[in-house]
Amino acid sequence: MAGGPGITRGGVGHDSLPWTIAMASFAAFGGILFGYDTATIGGVIAMKDWLDVFGSHDPSIGQYLGTNHKSLVVSILSAGTFFGALISFPLGDLIGRKYGLISSCLIFSLGIGLQLSTHWVTFIVGRVVAGLGVGAVSCLVPMYQSECSPKKLRGFIVGLYQFAISIGALLAAIVLNATKDENSHSSWRTPIAVQFVWAAVLGGGMLVLPESPRYLLYKNKWDAAKHSLSRLLVKPANSPEVDTEIAEIWLALEAERALGGNTYLDCFKFTANRNFLRTMTGIWLQAWQQLTGINFIFYYGTTFFKSAGISNAFIITIVCNVVGTCMCIVGIQLIDRVGRRKLMIIGAIGMMVCEYIIAIVGVTAGKTHFDASTGLS
């Protein structure tokens, strides 16, 4: 593959403030799309009208969604994102980062449209299709950023992607709280449909942004690469600055080609470049990060807070997302001061303490009896 989020070479060495702002804004909408989509379903499955449409009825507890169906509607998005992430790199190398992202936004929009249906199977298929789109976007956005953003600001701009994810989750919580009391399909359709806006902004923005010059050189499209780079540098295509950058990116590509193949299988080979160790380090860091429990708050937080006796669980969800957003700002500031490893350890300890508190509250404050047949508390 021609590059990815972890690349440290081949970026654009320019100081153009307008393009720096453009890349940061682009990161924001890519992250907002991912964060909003992830956080929306947690509130949707707790809404009365959604339960009336998709749930079952029990005279003693009213409308409810069984454990199997609840697990399916929440987790099936992740199945889509898994395959979306797998296809993102071939897609990005086949049609480019720019049109790969536009295509991903179209796929995502199709999935959102399907989720507006009142038919269970269509809703579930929509979750899968949306997952394909958001999975591809979550990989292609950092790839595009790392290849087009200024070298000295690349880490900061790519880091903004995570900040934007937390902003997206916060926006989802706010929209869900605003529509939860509507006695119609709009209560859950509106939060879902808002995602069309994020996809339109992201896809529309890509139409006016240049293709990655690194990708164009990877495809041996020298003239197109010079034109793209001239837009990023705000310099004429035949200027010495463009020629210098082109030569540097080309040398970086040649160095990567000299290291060997560029397939998924090569990531798991025991090479002198320690491909296997690097790949497994990345995989397990991401896997354990997902297993820390934060997705419980995203997906089931509203339901959990209701079962714990909180009258307005949607407000508590907003508070959780505000805290997450603020701490993300703190984390971005501390990455280069404290260090990646130490900051991860501090964050993990903090999460462990807080999750023990959540578990204790869940056990002691729950007011209703757990029904194994429905999965409800």
C-alpha positions as CSV (number, residue, x, y, z in Angstrom):
1,M,0.0,0.0,0.0
2,A,1.2,3.5,-0.7
3,G,0.9,4.8,2.8
4,G,-1.3,5.1,5.8
5,P,-2.0,6.9,9.1
6,G,1.3,6.0,10.6
7,I,3.5,7.4,7.9
8,T,6.3,9.7,9.0
9,R,7.6,10.5,5.5
10,G,6.1,11.9,2.4
11,G,4.0,14.7,3.9
12,V,4.0,18.2,2.5
13,G,6.6,20.6,3.8
14,H,4.7,23.9,3.5
15,D,3.6,26.6,5.9
16,S,0.4,27.7,4.1
17,L,-2.0,28.7,6.9
18,P,-5.1,28.4,4.7
19,W,-4.3,24.8,3.8
20,T,-3.5,24.0,7.4
21,I,-6.9,25.3,8.4
22,A,-8.5,23.3,5.6
23,M,-6.9,20.1,6.6
24,A,-7.8,20.6,10.3
25,S,-11.4,21.3,9.3
26,F,-11.4,18.3,7.0
27,A,-10.2,16.2,10.0
28,A,-13.1,17.6,12.1
29,F,-15.9,16.5,9.8
30,G,-14.3,13.0,9.2
31,G,-14.1,12.5,12.9
32,I,-17.5,14.0,13.6
33,L,-19.1,11.5,11.1
34,F,-17.5,8.6,12.9
35,G,-18.1,9.8,16.5
36,Y,-21.7,10.8,15.8
37,D,-22.6,7.5,14.1
38,T,-21.1,5.5,16.9
39,A,-22.9,7.4,19.7
40,T,-26.3,7.7,18.0
41,I,-27.6,4.2,18.4
42,G,-27.2,4.2,22.2
43,G,-30.0,6.8,22.5
44,V,-32.1,5.6,19.6
45,I,-32.6,2.1,21.2
46,A,-33.9,3.8,24.4
47,M,-36.6,5.9,22.6
48,K,-40.2,5.0,23.1
49,D,-41.3,5.3,19.5
50,W,-38.3,3.2,18.2
51,L,-39.2,0.5,20.7
52,D,-42.9,0.7,19.6
53,V,-41.7,0.1,16.0
54,F,-39.1,-2.6,16.5
55,G,-39.6,-3.9,20.0
56,S,-41.9,-6.5,21.6
57,H,-44.6,-6.1,24.2
58,D,-44.9,-7.4,27.7
59,P,-47.9,-6.4,29.8
60,S,-45.8,-6.0,32.9
61,I,-43.0,-3.9,31.4
62,G,-44.5,-2.5,28.2
63,Q,-42.3,-2.3,25.1
64,Y,-38.8,-3.8,25.3
65,L,-36.1,-5.0,23.0
66,G,-34.8,-8.5,23.7
67,T,-31.1,-9.1,24.4
68,N,-30.5,-10.8,21.1
69,H,-32.0,-8.0,19.0
70,K,-30.3,-5.3,21.1
71,S,-26.9,-6.9,20.7
72,L,-27.5,-7.3,17.0
73,V,-28.5,-3.7,16.3
74,V,-25.6,-2.4,18.3
75,S,-22.8,-4.7,17.2
76,I,-23.7,-5.1,13.5
77,L,-22.3,-1.7,12.8
78,S,-18.9,-2.9,14.0
79,A,-19.1,-5.9,11.6
80,G,-19.6,-3.4,8.8
81,T,-16.7,-1.1,10.0
82,F,-14.4,-4.2,10.1
83,F,-14.9,-4.9,6.4
84,G,-15.0,-1.2,5.6
85,A,-11.5,-0.8,7.2
86,L,-10.2,-3.8,5.2
87,I,-11.4,-2.4,1.9
88,S,-10.2,1.1,2.6
89,F,-6.5,0.6,1.7
90,P,-7.2,-1.3,-1.6
91,L,-9.9,1.3,-2.4
92,G,-7.5,4.2,-1.6
93,D,-4.8,2.7,-3.8
94,L,-7.2,1.8,-6.6
95,I,-9.1,5.1,-7.1
96,G,-7.2,7.4,-4.8
97,R,-7.6,8.9,-1.4
98,K,-9.9,11.7,-2.6
99,Y,-12.4,9.6,-4.6
100,G,-12.1,6.8,-2.1
101,L,-13.4,9.1,0.6
102,I,-16.2,10.4,-1.7
103,S,-17.2,6.8,-2.5
104,S,-17.2,6.0,1.2
105,C,-19.4,8.9,2.0
106,L,-21.9,7.7,-0.7
107,I,-21.9,4.2,0.8
108,F,-22.4,5.7,4.3
109,S,-25.3,7.9,3.1
110,L,-27.0,4.8,1.6
111,G,-26.7,3.1,4.9
112,I,-28.3,6.1,6.7
113,G,-31.2,6.1,4.3
114,L,-31.9,2.5,4.9
115,Q,-31.9,3.1,8.7
116,L,-34.9,5.5,8.3
117,S,-37.0,2.5,7.4
118,T,-39.6,1.0,9.9
119,H,-38.7,-2.6,8.8
120,W,-36.3,-4.4,11.1
121,V,-34.3,-6.2,8.3
122,T,-33.9,-3.0,6.3
123,F,-32.8,-1.1,9.5
124,I,-30.2,-3.8,10.2
125,V,-28.9,-3.9,6.6
126,G,-28.6,-0.1,6.8
127,R,-26.4,-0.5,9.9
128,V,-24.1,-2.8,8.0
129,V,-23.9,-0.6,5.0
130,A,-23.3,2.5,7.1
131,G,-20.6,0.6,8.9
132,L,-18.8,-0.2,5.6
133,G,-18.8,3.5,4.8
134,V,-17.7,4.8,8.2
135,G,-15.0,2.0,8.5
136,A,-13.4,3.1,5.2
137,V,-13.7,6.8,6.2
138,S,-12.0,6.2,9.5
139,C,-8.9,4.8,7.7
140,L,-8.8,7.0,4.7
141,V,-9.1,10.3,6.5
142,P,-5.9,10.0,8.6
143,M,-4.1,8.6,5.5
144,Y,-5.1,11.6,3.4
145,Q,-4.1,14.0,6.3
146,S,-0.7,12.4,6.8
147,E,0.1,12.7,3.1
148,C,-1.1,16.3,2.6
149,S,-0.7,18.2,5.8
150,P,2.4,20.3,6.7
151,K,5.1,18.1,8.1
152,K,5.6,20.0,11.4
153,L,1.8,20.0,12.0
154,R,1.0,16.5,10.8
155,G,0.9,14.9,14.2
156,F,-1.3,17.6,15.6
157,I,-3.7,17.6,12.7
158,V,-4.1,13.8,12.7
159,G,-4.5,14.0,16.5
160,L,-7.5,16.4,15.9
161,Y,-9.3,13.4,14.3
162,Q,-9.8,11.8,17.8
163,F,-10.9,15.2,19.2
164,A,-13.5,15.4,16.4
165,I,-14.7,11.9,17.2
166,S,-15.5,13.1,20.8
167,I,-17.2,16.2,19.4
168,G,-19.4,14.0,17.2
169,A,-20.4,11.9,20.1
170,L,-21.3,15.0,22.1
171,L,-23.4,16.3,19.2
172,A,-25.2,13.0,19.0
173,A,-26.1,13.2,22.7
174,I,-27.4,16.7,22.3
175,V,-29.5,15.9,19.3
176,L,-30.9,12.8,20.9
177,N,-31.9,14.7,24.0
178,A,-33.6,17.3,21.9
179,T,-35.8,14.8,20.0
180,K,-36.4,12.1,22.7
181,D,-39.8,13.4,23.8
182,E,-41.3,13.6,20.3
183,N,-44.2,11.1,19.9
184,S,-43.5,10.2,16.3
185,H,-40.9,8.5,14.1
186,S,-39.1,11.9,14.1
187,S,-37.8,11.2,17.6
188,W,-35.3,8.6,16.2
189,R,-35.3,9.4,12.5
190,T,-34.0,13.0,13.0
191,P,-30.8,12.0,14.9
192,I,-30.1,9.4,12.2
193,A,-30.9,11.7,9.3
194,V,-28.5,14.4,10.7
195,Q,-25.7,12.2,9.5
196,F,-26.5,13.1,5.9
197,V,-25.1,16.5,6.7
198,W,-21.7,15.2,7.9
199,A,-21.4,12.9,4.9
200,A,-22.3,15.8,2.5
201,V,-19.8,18.2,4.1
202,L,-17.0,15.6,4.0
203,G,-17.7,14.3,0.5
204,G,-18.4,17.8,-0.8
205,G,-15.2,19.1,0.8
206,M,-13.2,16.4,-0.9
207,L,-14.5,17.6,-4.3
208,V,-12.6,20.9,-3.9
209,L,-9.5,19.5,-2.1
210,P,-6.6,18.2,-4.2
211,E,-5.7,14.5,-4.5
212,S,-2.7,13.3,-2.4
213,P,0.5,14.0,-4.4
214,R,2.0,11.0,-2.7
215,Y,-0.7,8.8,-4.2
216,L,-0.3,10.3,-7.6
217,L,3.4,9.7,-7.6
218,Y,2.7,6.1,-6.5
219,K,0.7,5.8,-9.7
220,N,3.5,7.5,-11.7
221,K,1.2,10.5,-12.5
222,W,4.0,13.1,-12.3
223,D,2.1,16.0,-14.0
224,A,-1.0,15.5,-11.8
225,A,1.2,15.2,-8.7
226,K,2.9,18.5,-9.5
227,H,-0.4,20.2,-10.1
228,S,-1.8,18.8,-6.8
229,L,1.4,19.8,-4.9
230,S,1.3,23.3,-6.4
231,R,-2.2,23.8,-4.9
232,L,-1.0,22.6,-1.5
233,L,2.1,24.8,-1.6
234,V,0.3,27.7,-3.3
235,K,3.2,27.8,-5.8
236,P,3.4,27.4,-9.5
237,A,3.7,23.8,-10.7
238,N,7.1,24.5,-12.3
239,S,8.5,26.2,-9.2
240,P,11.7,25.0,-7.4
241,E,9.7,24.4,-4.2
242,V,7.4,22.0,-6.0
243,D,10.3,20.2,-7.7
244,T,12.1,19.8,-4.4
245,E,9.0,18.3,-2.6
246,I,8.3,16.0,-5.5
247,A,11.8,14.6,-5.4
248,E,11.6,14.1,-1.6
249,I,8.3,12.3,-1.8
250,W,9.5,10.1,-4.7
251,L,12.6,9.1,-2.7
252,A,10.5,8.1,0.2
253,L,8.3,6.0,-2.0
254,E,11.4,4.3,-3.5
255,A,12.7,3.6,-0.1
256,E,9.4,1.9,0.9
257,R,9.4,-0.2,-2.3
258,A,12.9,-1.4,-1.5
259,L,11.6,-2.8,1.8
260,G,9.4,-5.4,0.1
261,G,5.8,-6.1,-0.8
262,N,2.7,-4.0,0.0
263,T,0.0,-6.6,0.7
264,Y,-1.9,-7.4,3.9
265,L,0.1,-10.7,4.1
266,D,3.4,-8.7,4.2
267,C,2.2,-7.0,7.4
268,F,2.4,-10.4,9.2
269,K,5.8,-11.5,7.9
270,F,8.9,-11.7,10.1
271,T,11.1,-9.3,8.2
272,A,14.2,-7.2,9.1
273,N,11.8,-4.3,9.3
274,R,9.9,-6.2,12.1
275,N,6.6,-6.0,10.2
276,F,4.9,-8.6,12.4
277,L,5.8,-7.0,15.7
278,R,4.7,-3.6,14.5
279,T,1.4,-4.9,13.1
280,M,0.6,-6.9,16.2
281,T,1.5,-3.9,18.4
282,G,-1.0,-1.7,16.5
283,I,-3.7,-4.4,16.5
284,W,-3.5,-5.2,20.2
285,L,-3.3,-1.6,21.3
286,Q,-6.5,-0.8,19.4
287,A,-8.2,-4.0,20.5
288,W,-7.5,-3.4,24.2
289,Q,-8.5,0.2,23.8
290,Q,-11.9,-1.0,22.5
291,L,-12.1,-3.5,25.4
292,T,-11.6,-0.9,28.1
293,G,-15.4,-0.4,28.3
294,I,-15.9,3.1,26.9
295,N,-18.1,1.7,24.2
296,F,-20.5,0.5,26.9
297,I,-21.2,4.2,27.7
298,F,-21.6,5.0,24.0
299,Y,-23.9,2.1,23.2
300,Y,-25.8,1.3,26.4
301,G,-25.2,4.3,28.6
302,T,-28.6,5.8,28.2
303,T,-30.3,2.4,29.0
304,F,-27.9,1.8,31.9
305,F,-28.6,5.2,33.5
306,K,-32.3,4.6,33.2
307,S,-32.0,1.3,35.0
308,A,-30.0,2.9,37.7
309,G,-32.9,5.2,38.5
310,I,-31.7,8.4,36.8
311,S,-34.8,10.4,35.7
312,N,-33.2,12.0,32.6
313,A,-30.6,9.6,31.4
314,F,-30.1,11.6,28.1
315,I,-28.7,14.5,30.1
316,I,-26.2,12.3,31.9
317,T,-25.1,11.0,28.5
318,I,-24.4,14.5,27.4
319,V,-22.4,15.1,30.6
320,C,-20.3,12.0,29.9
321,N,-19.6,13.3,26.4
322,V,-18.7,16.8,27.6
323,V,-16.2,15.2,30.0
324,G,-14.8,13.1,27.2
325,T,-14.4,16.0,24.9
326,C,-12.7,18.2,27.5
327,M,-10.3,15.4,28.4
328,C,-9.5,14.9,24.8
329,I,-8.3,18.5,24.6
330,V,-6.2,17.9,27.6
331,G,-4.7,14.7,26.1
332,I,-3.8,16.4,22.8
333,Q,-1.9,19.1,24.8
334,L,0.0,16.4,26.8
335,I,1.0,14.0,24.1
336,D,4.3,15.6,23.3
337,R,4.9,16.7,26.9
338,V,4.2,13.6,28.9
339,G,4.7,11.0,26.2
340,R,2.5,8.4,24.4
341,R,3.2,5.4,26.7
342,K,2.9,7.3,30.0
343,L,-0.2,9.1,29.0
344,M,-1.9,5.8,28.0
345,I,-1.0,4.2,31.4
346,I,-2.5,7.2,33.2
347,G,-5.6,7.1,31.1
348,A,-6.0,3.4,31.6
349,I,-5.7,3.7,35.4
350,G,-8.3,6.5,35.4
351,M,-10.7,4.4,33.3
352,M,-10.2,1.4,35.7
353,V,-11.2,3.5,38.7
354,C,-14.2,5.0,37.0
355,E,-15.5,1.7,35.7
356,Y,-15.3,0.2,39.1
357,I,-17.5,3.0,40.3
358,I,-20.0,2.4,37.4
359,A,-20.1,-1.3,38.2
360,I,-20.8,-0.6,41.9
361,V,-23.5,2.0,41.1
362,G,-25.1,-0.4,38.6
363,V,-25.3,-3.2,41.2
364,T,-26.4,-1.1,44.2
365,A,-28.6,1.6,42.6
366,G,-30.6,-0.5,40.1
367,K,-34.3,-0.4,41.0
368,T,-35.7,-3.2,38.9
369,H,-35.2,-6.9,38.7
370,F,-33.1,-8.3,35.9
371,D,-35.2,-10.4,33.5
372,A,-33.0,-13.0,31.7
373,S,-35.7,-13.6,29.0
374,T,-35.8,-10.0,27.9
375,G,-32.4,-8.8,28.9
376,L,-34.0,-5.8,30.7
377,S,-33.3,-4.6,34.2
